[in-house]
Amino acid sequence: MSNSLTPEQTKRVVAIAMDLARAGDTGELTGFIEHGLPANTADEAGNTLLMLAAYHEHAGTVRALLDLGADPDLRNDRNQAPIAGALFKGADDVVVLLREAGADLDAGTPSARAAATMFGREHLLG
């Protein structure tokens, strides 16, 4: 992001981007990233754009963020990984995308493997 933004403006841009990730507004969100917002931007709780898109079951947004360099293994402040959130929500298409992107199935609490077992989705992890 440009250094010409004030801290308040930067905070507002991040908040808008987080809302776009939650809503699955891929076009608007990728525009922010193409104009300098880091793909691994996180909110105060450590939730990345990818985490929010995955948790809210937006496979297209997840794909775009991964293509723009988002790290599938960044965990939030509660040590939760995007793939475990997708498993919790039943977003099978998102799980497959994150797995294909090399998400660590043993990272986080619970790990993706533990979440898959908990929710009967072991078949998604191969």
Steps between C-alpha positions, in 0.01 A plus 500: 500500500615852431689675777301815422200369694446608858466225764125571510471465123702179506274358772194590291641338184574180694149499649344540155720221360399270786133569425561423131662168594205411726256587222695317230531815287794366304519778241512784750736314732749410229493865392618599848784246481597604148529857634738404780309336785702194605323170425576386857342803668350410839263669743564564870411137581748366246233392252634531147296578193538133406376384841185712470430397141551132589285516813220669308516234227607719206698261281548752219645755739722236660631399156572863408679570829714188461583604144606842635738342750293456816660250738260209571670427833476834679310446823309756702567596862298197616733271299223417250591425138284584196460134403366404844248786477386378160462146635295634792269685262466206259655696213634194320599692185705742712665209683606348168646833381698549821623142494611537138683821604702295749324591824662330801248243618665469841530869591270693729250419769314300405709375212332434167533127565326533838227721352446257213457214746268708719273587207525175299692652211818291507447413132585860406850475637600198296 
